Amino acid sequence: MQQREYQRIKEQVWFDTLENGLAIYVVPKKGFYKSTAVFATKYGGSDRRFKLGGKWHDTPAGVAHFLEHKMFDKKDVNVMQQFSALGASPNAFTSSGVTAYHFECTENFEENLRILLKFVTEPYFTEESVAKEQGIIAQEIRMIEDNPQFVVYRNLMQALYAENPIRDSVAGTVESIARISAQTLYYCHEAFYTPSNMVLCAAGDIDPERVREIAEEVLPGEKKETAERDYGKSESPLPLENRKEVKMEVGVPIFIAGAKLESRLTGQERQRQELVGDFAINLFLGKSSPLYARLYAEGLINNTFYGGTSFFPDGAVAVFGGESRDPDAVFSAVAEEAKKFVAEGPERKFFERLKRAALGEEIRGLNSMYGICTRRIPGHFEGFDPFKSIDILDEITIEDAVSFIADSFKPEKLAISLVRPSK
């Protein structure tokens, strides 16, 4: 395995790519009590249309999430009990672009790693078990659709985008998952759960070479075709709609507003876009900003107010939102303050203080084994090095922050989604 040193943050990463295409990253942390491994595939809720074997295939919304649930079901073994017997805590998640399976343990790391690699790459589905899971996930979907926070975010994505699959829930709908069969799951597993479309990340007091050896022993050795994806036509930089509003059982109005970002960036440009975006938004309307203090003093926002960026396949957004008795007043105040921020810029001492805080937060994140691994996953799939984020943050200028706000908070680019009390 190759080794890369990061002197500034005092970290080292061992990495390699197996003949089957699997990428492996190991961050040794001598003396640390816990160890973590994350095995992820570049396959999420947005990957619904893909090309494999020369043919295009369309699948229902929710397959990636459904598949994540079903991977834990096996014919003769209970995967959760296997992990538990070895003192590990397993879990999994599905986002718009990634499905990841992981465990954390204080002992028996190698045995747990073998279980992780084996159960994720050996599918077992029956029509009976799929039908049972459809009932379980349908209940989960109904609960999600009754959640105002989910509704307000989904409606914003539907206001911003015309075709991108981010318009729909990662879990799908009750109607869409009813069209999922065992064959659907087998075919999508074949298309996306191939080592060349996956990455294994591990961190802890572990031997990098042993991680590589175990992966070679457990996983298939041949390299297979990787599916080509289609996320729809290129989107306009302007929103499809400027406003979506619904009523639900909430005590106070909830809102989220945002704008689309340039979505074709890759590699370090994509990494820099996210770091600059999150920092600029925090500088502009974060809890330490003059705008936040003013809106809070006027009773227009409370401590639920937030802002940041969100990235997904073929798309990205800058957003802000929270609870407010008058969301439209907050929306107008933010749009107006953006003009002032662009014209005058932030106060330099404030800028430098927030930059130091951002650098400290980034370094603290490296103390979490799980955090190290989950940062590495999007870095690998999107072609950037997450351990270089410190250097990128260091280079951010006031002009970078002002330019981001100037472009992202133009009134014509913003859309707003609201959930108001039904009574």
Secondary structure, DSSP 4 states (H G I P E B T S, - for coil): -EEEEETTTTEEEEEEE-TTS-EEEEEE-TT-S-EEEEEEES--TT--EEEETTEEEE--TTHHHHHHHHTTB-SS-BHHHHHHHTTEEEEEEE-SS-EEEEEEESS-HHHHHHHHHHHHHS----HHHHHHHHHHHHHHHHHHHT-HHHHHHHHHHHHH-SS-GGGS-TT--HHHHTT--HHHHHHHHHHH-SGGGEEEEEEES--HHHHHHHHHHHS--S--PPPEE---SPPPSS-S-SEEEEEES-SS-EEEEEEE------HHHHHHHHHHHHHHHHHHHSTTSHHHHHHHHTTS--TT-EEEEEEETTEEEEEEEEE-S-HHHHHHHHHHHHHHHHHH---HHHHHHHHHHHHHHHHHGGG-HHHHHHHHHHHHHHT--GGGHHHHHHH--HHHHHHHHHHHT-GGG-EEEEEEE--
